[in-house]
Amino acid sequence: MASHDTPSRSGHGRVPTAPDPLPIAVVDNHTHLDIARDGEPAPDVAAAVAQAAAVGVDRMVQIGCDLPGARFTVDVVDQHPAMLGGVALHPNEAPRLAATGEFRDAYAEIESLAAHPRVRVIGETGLDYYRTGPEGVAAQQESFRWHIDLAKRTGKALQIHDRDAHADVLRILEEEGAPDRTVLHCFSGDMAMARTCAERGYHLSFAGTVTFKNANGLRDALAVTPLDRLLVETDAPYLTPAPWRGATNAPYLVPLTVRAMAGVLGVAVPTLCQALSDNSEAVYGPW
């Protein structure tokens, strides 16, 4: 859950039309079907899965980033073969849990939920210095280190939320030793960071932000990322790609981001689709 985008009044409430289907099916690497935008009904999961499949997004990773979301995720991945799951405590949860003394119980429940065989991800964890002030940094970093350890102990992929915390995210991954399969969700770094991540063997997942007019630096980062390190995501219901920025996002809008990425990379859309599909199964295993 990046929450990098504030919905515009004109955009929020519009229902985007379905894009043209992709020629080869891909994975939405990070979505939140447990989260409703303000004033909107909760997503209909079965409808969201079917709508995505109709445009060539036939698999997705549902991310639960607090305890209710993690419980939802474990329930829903059992019901929908198109979905794998991720569970964790979002970095913005960490200071709250630390303040109320609930950290240990929350860790124990996340670890229990992570044992589910269709939960293939520990995440999203990481650091968010945008919404949490200096007083919350220690709790976030402690939580991040715990989740890194859990991913390594369980042999599952790690998905990282990084907002305004690039240097500390990279430092802590280096200090702790990153899991074999590490994903920077909703990548927001620059070219130098993209190169560093690729050299370390991390995967970079790009969201609808890469389509935004003011995102030239992000497109530059995408341009230097090797094809075998790339993933794509919605971060739904947030970060809806152009031309629907501000509307509510959903997995069926992934093709807009994929086509924009192909343009930046200078590769054919089917070539990118095949890479995205192959990379997703390399990180998460078969659905």
TIMI-373833 format. One line per 10 residues: number of its first residue (from 1); for each residue x, y, z of N, C-alpha, C. Coordinates in steps of 0.05 Angstrom, whole numbers, plus 5000, padded with zeros to 4 digits. Example, Ala and Ser with C-alpha at 12.3 -4.5 7.8 and 13.67 -1.06 7.14 Angstrom:
1) 5264,4886,5156,5246,4910,5156,5264,4934,5156; 5257,4955,5142,5273,4979,5143,5258,5001,5157
END
This chain:
1) 5017,4976,5000,5000,5000,5000,5018,5024,5000; 5020,5037,4977,5039,5059,4975,5026,5086,4984; 5001,5089,4977,4987,5115,4982,5004,5138,4973; 5017,5135,4950,5033,5157,4939,5016,5178,4925; 4991,5172,4919,4975,5189,4902,4951,5198,4918; 4945,5224,4917,4921,5234,4929,4900,5236,4907; 4877,5222,4910,4857,5223,4889,4847,5251,4883; 4844,5257,4858,4834,5283,4851,4803,5282,4853; 4791,5305,4858,4762,5305,4861,4749,5298,4834; 4761,5306,4812,4749,5300,4787,4752,5270,4780
11) 4775,5258,4790,4779,5230,4783,4765,5211,4800; 4764,5216,4826,4752,5197,4845,4722,5194,4839; 4713,5170,4836,4685,5165,4829,4681,5157,4800; 4701,5164,4782,4699,5154,4755,4705,5124,4754; 4693,5110,4736,4698,5082,4733,4713,5078,4706; 4739,5071,4707,4754,5069,4683,4743,5046,4665; 4744,5051,4639,4736,5030,4620,4759,5009,4618; 4752,4985,4611,4772,4964,4609,4791,4969,4585; 4817,4966,4589,4836,4970,4567,4836,4945,4549; 4849,4948,4526,4852,4925,4508,4867,4903,4522
21) 4859,4878,4518,4872,4855,4531,4902,4853,4523; 4918,4843,4541,4946,4838,4535,4948,4812,4519; 4969,4810,4502,4972,4787,4485,4981,4762,4500; 4995,4766,4523,5005,4744,4540,4998,4752,4569; 4986,4733,4584,4976,4740,4610,4999,4747,4630; 4994,4766,4647,5013,4775,4667,5001,4773,4695; 5018,4780,4715,5010,4779,4743,5009,4808,4754; 4987,4814,4769,4987,4838,4785,5002,4831,4811; 5026,4841,4813,5044,4833,4835,5037,4843,4862; 5018,4863,4864,5012,4875,4890,4985,4889,4888
31) 4965,4878,4901,4938,4891,4902,4926,4887,4929; 4907,4905,4936,4893,4904,4962,4863,4902,4957; 4853,4878,4954,4824,4875,4950,4809,4875,4976; 4823,4880,4998,4809,4883,5024,4804,4912,5030; 4814,4931,5014,4812,4959,5020,4793,4973,5001; 4774,4988,5013,4755,5005,4998,4764,5034,5000; 4762,5048,4978,4767,5077,4979,4744,5090,4994; 4749,5114,5005,4730,5127,5022,4702,5129,5009; 4683,5120,5024,4655,5122,5015,4647,5102,4994; 4665,5085,4985,4659,5065,4965,4654,5038,4978
41) 4638,5020,4965,4635,4993,4976,4661,4978,4974; 4664,4957,4990,4687,4940,4988,4687,4926,4961; 4711,4921,4950,4712,4908,4924,4698,4880,4924; 4686,4873,4902,4675,4846,4898,4698,4830,4887; 4709,4812,4904,4733,4798,4897,4730,4781,4872; 4708,4765,4871,4704,4748,4847,4702,4764,4822; 4688,4787,4824,4685,4805,4800,4712,4816,4792; 4728,4825,4812,4754,4836,4806,4772,4816,4792; 4771,4791,4801,4788,4770,4789,4779,4765,4761; 4752,4763,4756,4742,4758,4729,4748,4781,4710
51) 4744,4805,4720,4749,4829,4703,4779,4830,4695; 4797,4824,4713,4825,4824,4707,4832,4802,4687; 4822,4778,4691,4828,4756,4673,4819,4762,4644; 4797,4777,4641,4787,4784,4615,4806,4801,4599; 4824,4815,4612,4843,4832,4597,4872,4822,4599; 4875,4796,4608,4901,4784,4608,4917,4788,4634; 4903,4792,4655,4916,4793,4682,4903,4770,4697; 4915,4746,4693,4901,4722,4702,4911,4712,4730; 4931,4726,4741,4941,4719,4768,4946,4745,4783; 4945,4743,4809,4950,4767,4825,4960,4759,4853
61) 4974,4778,4866,4983,4775,4893,4968,4794,4911; 4950,4783,4928,4935,4799,4947,4951,4804,4972; 4955,4829,4979,4972,4837,5002,4955,4847,5025; 4958,4833,5048,4945,4843,5073,4966,4855,5091; 4963,4881,5096,4985,4895,5110,4978,4905,5138; 4957,4894,5149,4951,4897,5178,4938,4870,5186; 4931,4867,5211,4920,4841,5220,4894,4834,5206; 4874,4853,5205,4850,4846,5190,4855,4840,5161; 4872,4855,5148,4879,4850,5120,4893,4823,5116; 4910,4816,5135,4924,4790,5133,4904,4767,5136
71) 4886,4769,5155,4865,4748,5158,4848,4746,5133; 4840,4768,5122,4825,4769,5097,4840,4754,5075; 4866,4760,5073,4882,4749,5052,4883,4719,5053; 4887,4708,5077,4889,4679,5080,4862,4666,5073; 4840,4679,5079,4813,4668,5072,4810,4669,5041; 4817,4691,5029,4810,4695,5001,4828,4678,4982; 4853,4673,4989,4870,4658,4971,4861,4628,4970; 4847,4620,4991,4836,4592,4990,4812,4590,4971; 4799,4613,4966,4774,4613,4950,4780,4618,4920; 4802,4630,4914,4807,4639,4886,4835,4629,4877
81) 4835,4610,4859,4861,4599,4849,4878,4620,4835; 4867,4642,4826,4882,4663,4813,4899,4679,4832; 4894,4675,4858,4907,4693,4878,4927,4678,4896; 4950,4689,4899,4968,4683,4921,4968,4706,4941; 4979,4702,4964,4977,4722,4985,5003,4731,4997; 5002,4754,5009,5024,4765,5025,5013,4776,5051; 5027,4772,5073,5019,4782,5099,5042,4796,5113; 5036,4817,5127,5056,4832,5142,5043,4854,5157; 5059,4868,5173,5051,4893,5186,5063,4916,5171; 5047,4933,5159,5056,4956,5144,5073,4974,5162
91) 5094,4987,5152,5110,5004,5169,5095,5025,5184; 5073,5034,5173,5057,5054,5188,5041,5042,5211; 5039,5015,5211,5027,5002,5234,5046,5000,5257; 5072,5000,5251,5092,4993,5272,5092,5013,5295; 5092,5039,5291,5092,5057,5314,5067,5054,5331; 5044,5049,5319,5019,5046,5334,5020,5021,5351; 5030,4999,5339,5032,4974,5355,5052,4976,5377; 5074,4990,5372,5094,4994,5393,5083,5011,5416; 5067,5031,5409,5056,5049,5430,5036,5034,5448; 5021,5015,5436,5001,5001,5452,5010,4975,5464
101) 5036,4968,5458,5046,4943,5470,5036,4918,5456; 5026,4921,5431,5014,4898,5417,5033,4884,5397; 5058,4894,5395,5076,4884,5375,5080,4854,5376; 5086,4843,5400,5092,4814,5401,5069,4797,5393; 5045,4804,5402,5022,4788,5394,5017,4791,5364; 5021,4815,5353,5017,4819,5324,5037,4803,5308; 5063,4803,5317,5083,4786,5304,5075,4757,5303; 5065,4747,5326,5058,4719,5328,5036,4712,5309; 5016,4730,5306,4994,4723,5288,5003,4725,5259; 5020,4744,5252,5030,4745,5224,5046,4720,5218
111) 5063,4711,5237,5079,4687,5232,5061,4663,5228; 5039,4661,5243,5021,4639,5241,5006,4640,5213; 4997,4663,5205,4983,4666,5180,5003,4661,5156; 5028,4668,5160,5048,4664,5139,5053,4635,5133; 5045,4617,5151,5050,4589,5146,5032,4577,5125; 5011,4591,5118,4992,4581,5098,5007,4577,5071; 5003,4554,5058,5018,4548,5034,5013,4566,5011; 4990,4580,5010,4985,4599,4988,4993,4627,4995; 5003,4631,5019,5017,4656,5026,5046,4653,5018; 5054,4667,4997,5081,4664,4987,5099,4688,4992
121) 5087,4708,5006,5101,4734,5009,5100,4743,5038; 5122,4753,5048,5122,4768,5073,5123,4797,5064; 5101,4811,5068,5100,4839,5059,5072,4849,5056; 5068,4875,5056,5090,4893,5052,5101,4903,5079; 5126,4901,5081,5141,4912,5104,5160,4933,5093; 5175,4946,5111,5195,4965,5101,5194,4991,5118; 5198,5013,5105,5200,5039,5119,5184,5060,5104; 5171,5077,5120,5155,5099,5108,5160,5124,5126; 5178,5141,5116,5184,5165,5132,5167,5189,5124; 5148,5184,5105,5130,5206,5096,5108,5210,5117
131) 5096,5189,5126,5073,5191,5144,5081,5188,5173; 5104,5178,5179,5113,5174,5206,5137,5191,5212; 5135,5206,5233,5157,5225,5241,5181,5210,5253; 5201,5225,5261,5225,5213,5272,5220,5195,5296; 5199,5201,5311,5193,5185,5335,5184,5156,5328; 5176,5152,5303,5167,5125,5295,5188,5109,5281; 5212,5121,5276,5232,5107,5260,5242,5082,5273; 5248,5082,5298,5259,5058,5312,5239,5035,5310; 5214,5040,5314,5194,5018,5313,5192,5007,5284; 5192,5025,5265,5191,5016,5237,5216,4999,5230
141) 5239,5007,5238,5263,4992,5231,5264,4965,5246; 5255,4965,5271,5253,4939,5285,5234,4920,5271; 5211,4930,5263,5191,4914,5249,5202,4904,5222; 5216,4921,5207,5228,4914,5181,5248,4891,5185; 5265,4893,5205,5285,4872,5209,5271,4846,5217; 5250,4847,5233,5236,4823,5240,5224,4809,5216; 5211,4825,5198,5199,4814,5174,5220,4802,5155; 5243,4815,5153,5265,4803,5136,5272,4776,5147; 5275,4774,5173,5282,4748,5185,5260,4727,5181; 5235,4736,5183,5213,4717,5178,5213,4707,5150
151) 5218,4724,5130,5219,4715,5102,5241,4695,5099; 5264,4699,5111,5286,4680,5108,5280,4653,5122; 5267,4655,5146,5261,4630,5160,5240,4614,5147; 5221,4627,5133,5199,4613,5120,5205,4607,5091; 5226,4618,5080,5233,4614,5052,5214,4628,5033; 5201,4649,5042,5182,4663,5025,5194,4689,5015; 5182,4700,4994,5191,4725,4982,5185,4748,5001; 5201,4769,4999,5197,4793,5015,5188,4816,4996; 5166,4829,5004,5158,4853,4989,5161,4878,5007; 5175,4898,4996,5183,4921,5012,5168,4946,5003
161) 5158,4960,5023,5147,4987,5020,5169,5007,5027; 5175,5025,5009,5197,5045,5014,5187,5072,5006; 5181,5089,5025,5173,5116,5019,5191,5136,5034; 5205,5151,5019,5224,5172,5030,5244,5159,5049; 5253,5135,5043,5271,5120,5061,5290,5103,5046; 5298,5111,5022,5314,5094,5004,5340,5085,5017; 5355,5103,5028,5381,5096,5039,5379,5077,5062; 5359,5081,5080,5356,5063,5103,5346,5035,5094; 5329,5035,5074,5319,5008,5064,5343,4992,5054; 5359,5005,5037,5382,4990,5025,5402,4982,5047
171) 5406,5000,5066,5426,4994,5087,5416,4971,5104; 5391,4971,5112,5381,4949,5130,5380,4923,5115; 5373,4923,5089,5374,4898,5074,5403,4887,5073; 5422,4905,5070,5450,4896,5069,5459,4886,5097; 5451,4900,5118,5459,4891,5145,5446,4864,5153; 5421,4861,5146,5407,4836,5154,5413,4813,5135; 5419,4820,5110,5421,4799,5089,5394,4795,5077; 5390,4805,5052,5363,4803,5039,5356,4774,5034; 5330,4767,5035,5322,4741,5026,5329,4736,4997; 5329,4711,4989,5336,4705,4961,5318,4719,4941
181) 5293,4722,4948,5273,4735,4930,5263,4760,4945; 5272,4783,4936,5266,4808,4948,5254,4827,4927; 5231,4839,4933,5217,4856,4914,5213,4884,4926; 5221,4904,4911,5215,4932,4919,5188,4939,4906; 5167,4938,4922,5140,4943,4912,5137,4973,4906; 5122,4979,4885,5117,5007,4877,5144,5022,4877; 5163,5013,4862,5189,5025,4862,5188,5055,4858; 5202,5070,4874,5201,5099,4872,5229,5111,4873; 5250,5095,4869,5277,5106,4870,5286,5117,4843; 5311,5126,4842,5322,5137,4818,5339,5116,4802
191) 5353,5125,4782,5368,5107,4765,5390,5093,4781; 5403,5108,4798,5425,5096,4814,5414,5074,4832; 5392,5079,4845,5380,5059,4863,5371,5035,4847; 5359,5039,4824,5350,5017,4807,5374,4999,4800; 5396,5011,4792,5420,4996,4785,5430,4980,4809; 5431,4993,4833,5440,4980,4857,5422,4955,4863; 5396,4959,4862,5378,4938,4868,5381,4914,4848; 5384,4921,4823,5388,4900,4803,5414,4885,4807; 5435,4900,4814,5461,4886,4820,5459,4867,4843; 5442,4874,4863,5438,4857,4886,5419,4834,4881
201) 5406,4834,4858,5388,4813,4851,5359,4817,4860; 5353,4842,4868,5325,4847,4876,5308,4851,4851; 5282,4847,4854,5262,4853,4833,5249,4880,4839; 5244,4895,4818,5231,4921,4820,5204,4919,4808; 5183,4927,4824,5156,4926,4815,5146,4954,4810; 5137,4959,4785,5128,4986,4777,5098,4987,4777; 5087,5009,4787,5058,5014,4789,5050,5036,4770; 5025,5044,4772,5014,5065,4754,5029,5091,4755; 5045,5095,4776,5061,5120,4778,5079,5124,4755; 5087,5102,4742,5106,5105,4719,5093,5118,4695
211) 5066,5119,4695,5051,5132,4673,5046,5161,4678; 5052,5171,4702,5045,5199,4709,5063,5219,4694; 5052,5241,4687,5067,5261,4670,5093,5270,4684; 5092,5273,4711,5115,5284,4725,5135,5263,4734; 5133,5238,4723,5149,5216,4733,5173,5210,4715; 5185,5230,4703,5208,5225,4685,5231,5210,4699; 5236,5217,4724,5258,5203,4739,5252,5174,4743; 5226,5168,4748,5219,5140,4751,5221,5124,4725; 5213,5137,4703,5216,5124,4677,5246,5119,4670; 5263,5138,4679,5292,5134,4675,5301,5109,4691
221) 5291,5106,4715,5298,5083,4732,5289,5057,4719; 5264,5058,4708,5254,5034,4694,5272,5027,4670; 5281,5048,4655,5296,5043,4631,5323,5029,4636; 5334,5031,4660,5359,5018,4666,5355,4991,4681; 5331,4983,4685,5325,4958,4700,5325,4935,4680; 5341,4914,4685,5341,4891,4667,5313,4878,4665; 5307,4867,4642,5281,4855,4638,5275,4832,4658; 5296,4818,4666,5291,4795,4684,5288,4804,4713; 5289,4830,4719,5285,4840,4746,5258,4855,4749; 5241,4855,4729,5217,4872,4728,5192,4857,4737
231) 5175,4871,4751,5148,4862,4757,5130,4886,4753; 5103,4881,4753,5084,4902,4749,5062,4898,4770; 5049,4921,4778,5029,4919,4799,5009,4942,4796; 4987,4939,4811,4968,4962,4813,4972,4978,4839; 4976,4964,4861,4973,4975,4888,4944,4985,4891; 4926,4972,4877,4897,4979,4879,4889,4978,4909; 4871,4997,4916,4855,5016,4899,4869,5043,4894; 4896,5044,4897,4910,5069,4894,4926,5069,4868; 4938,5093,4862,4958,5096,4841,4948,5087,4813; 4924,5094,4807,4912,5087,4781,4928,5100,4758
241) 4935,5083,4738,4951,5094,4715,4936,5114,4698; 4951,5131,4685,4939,5150,4665,4926,5133,4643; 4904,5142,4632,4891,5168,4635,4871,5170,4658; 4871,5151,4677,4851,5150,4697,4861,5158,4725; 4883,5172,4726,4895,5179,4752,4874,5193,4769; 4871,5184,4794,4852,5195,4813,4827,5177,4816; 4821,5161,4796,4799,5142,4798,4808,5118,4815; 4789,5101,4822,4795,5078,4838,4809,5057,4821; 4831,5047,4830,4847,5028,4815,4837,4999,4820; 4843,4981,4801,4835,4953,4803,4854,4937,4785
251) 4856,4911,4790,4876,4895,4775,4871,4895,4744; 4846,4900,4735,4842,4900,4706,4855,4923,4692; 4866,4942,4706,4880,4965,4694,4910,4961,4690; 4920,4938,4698,4949,4932,4694,4958,4936,4665; 4941,4928,4645,4951,4931,4617,4960,4960,4610; 4948,4980,4622,4956,5008,4617,4985,5012,4626; 4992,5001,4649,5019,5005,4659,5039,4988,4643; 5031,4964,4635,5048,4946,4620,5055,4959,4593; 5036,4970,4580,5041,4983,4554,5059,5007,4556; 5055,5023,4578,5072,5046,4582,5101,5037,4588
261) 5104,5015,4604,5131,5005,4609,5144,4995,4584; 5130,4981,4567,5141,4972,4542,5152,4995,4525; 5137,5017,4525,5145,5040,4510,5171,5052,4521; 5174,5054,4547,5198,5064,4560,5222,5046,4554; 5217,5020,4555,5239,5000,4552,5246,4996,4523; 5228,5004,4504,5233,4999,4476,5232,4970,4469; 5214,4955,4482,5210,4927,4475,5181,4922,4467; 5177,4901,4452,5150,4894,4444,5133,4886,4468; 5107,4892,4467,5090,4885,4489,5090,4855,4496; 5088,4837,4476,5089,4809,4483,5115,4801,4496
271) 5137,4813,4488,5163,4806,4501,5163,4814,4531; 5152,4838,4536,5151,4847,4564,5131,4830,4580; 5108,4823,4568,5089,4807,4582,5101,4780,4590; 5115,4767,4572,5127,4741,4578,5147,4744,4600; 5163,4765,4600,5182,4769,4621,5169,4773,4648; 5148,4790,4648,5133,4795,4673,5121,4769,4685; 5110,4753,4667,5098,4728,4676,5119,4709,4687; 5141,4706,4672,5163,4688,4680,5175,4698,4707; 5180,4724,4709,5192,4735,4733,5174,4730,4757; 5148,4734,4754,5130,4730,4776,5130,4701,4786
281) 5131,4682,4768,5131,4654,4776,5159,4647,4788; 5180,4660,4779,5206,4655,4791,5207,4665,4820; 5193,4687,4826,5193,4698,4853,5173,4683,4871; 5149,4677,4861,5128,4667,4878,5122,4637,4874; 5133,4625,4854,5125,4597,4848,5100,4596,4831; 5092,4573,4823,5068,4570,4806,5043,4576,4822; 5023,4586,4809,4997,4592,4822,4982,4565,4828
END
